[in-house]
Amino acid sequence: MGGTIDEVTTVENLVGGTLNTVETILGGTIDEVTTVVSISQQNFVEDEELGIVVSSTEFTELDSQDSQFFKVYTFFVENESTDTVEVQLQISPNDSVYVDDSPAIEISEQADAIVPQKFGNYTRIRYRLADDTDDATLNVWFNAQG
């Protein structure tokens, strides 16, 4: 994401970017501009939060992910502990109002993949101990493709 184009000889497709304004063309011409039929972005984004200590039976939310431009995205959640943790995906239209995407799932000494069932501009994971037991440790990865 982001970047600079220093020189272009021929552009047949603009993929994963935006061309807002062309101020100057040096040493060349624009011969033809045709109608833009589609714009696609085929990038891959990943984020991770590792070593999360879960010590409460009250839900705690991770930072949200801006997921509005992705066709496909998945949260992978690993519980390194024997104590059960409840994990739930939430979605939001504006990064303020969140609703549950699906019921919470229980994870103990394993990993699980969580995929949204509904669309929202923002998504986040929230977690808590299932019972008032010892602390648990979570690792969370976000993988997305445009």
N, C-alpha and C positions, 0 to 999 in steps of 0.2 A: 504494500500500500504506500502511496506517495512515491515521489521520485521526480526525476527530470529527464526530459527527452532532449538530447543535445543535437541530434541530426536525424532526419527522416528522409529517406529517398522515396519510398513507396509505402503507403498504408492501405492495406486491403481490409483489415478488420482492426478495430480498437477494442481490445478485450481487457476487462478488469480496470478500467480507468475512465476518466472524464476529460473531455476536451471542451472547456468553457469558452475560451477566447484565444484567438490567434492575433497577436499585436503586430508582429513583424515576420515577414518571410525573407530570409537572407539568401541570395543566390539561387532563387527558385521561384516557381509559380504554383498556384493552385489551379489545376486544369478543370476540375469538375467536383462538385459536391452533390451527392445523390441522397435520397431520402434514407434516413436511418431506420432500418427495419427492426433490428433488435440490438440490444446491448447486453452482453453477458460478462460474467466475471467468474473465473475458475480459480480462485485462490484458496489457499488452505490456511486456517488460523488455529493456533493452539494456545492454551493458557493452562497453568497448573497452580494448585495451592496444595502444598505437601506438609505433612506433619501437623495437621489440625488436631488440637486436643479438645475432645468432647467431654465436658464435665458436668452438664446440666440436663435435666429433663425438660427444660424450656427450649423452644426452638431458637436457633441462632442462624442468621442468614449470611451467606457468602456475598461478596460483591457481585453485582449483576453483570451480565454479558449483553452487549448490544447485538442482538441476533436478527435484526430486521432484514439484513441483506443476504442472509445465508439460506440456501436451499435445503441444506441438511446439516444438523448439528446434534452432537451427543455429549452428555456428561458421563464420565466414567468415575465411579466412586469405589474406593477400596477401603475396607475396614481392616486394619492390622491387628485388631484386638479380638478377644473372645467375647467381650461384652457387646450386646446387640445395640445397634444405632438405627434410628429411624431417619430416613432421608426422603425429602420431598422436593419436586420441581415446581416452581411457581413461574407464572408469566405476567407480563404487565404491558399496557399500552403506552406508558409514559415514564417508567422507572420510579413511580411513586405509589401507584395503586397496584397491588399484587393479588392474584387469585391462584388457588391451587390448580395445577394442570391435571393432576391425577392423585390418587391416594398415596400416602407415604408407604415406602417399602422398608422392610427390616433387612439389615445387612450385618452379618457376623462372620469374621475370619474369611472374608471373600471379597470379590469385586463384582460390581454390577454395572450395566450400561443403562442409562436413563435417557429416553428420547421423548421429546414433547409430543403430546397428543393434539394440542391446539396451537394456534399461532398467536404470538405476542411479539411486540417490538423488542422487549427485554425479557431475559430469563435469568433465574437464579436458583441455586440449591439452598435448602435450609436443612438443618440436622439437629438431632437431640439424642440423648440416651433413652433407650426404650424403658429401662428400669433404673431406679436409683442404685446404681452399682459403681464399680471402679470406672475411672476415666477410660476413654477409648481414643484411638488415633486414626484419623481419616486422611486419605490422599484423594484429591479431586482433580480431574483433567477435563478440559473443555476442548473438543475438536469440532471444527466447522469448515464447511466448504461452500463457496459461493456458486 
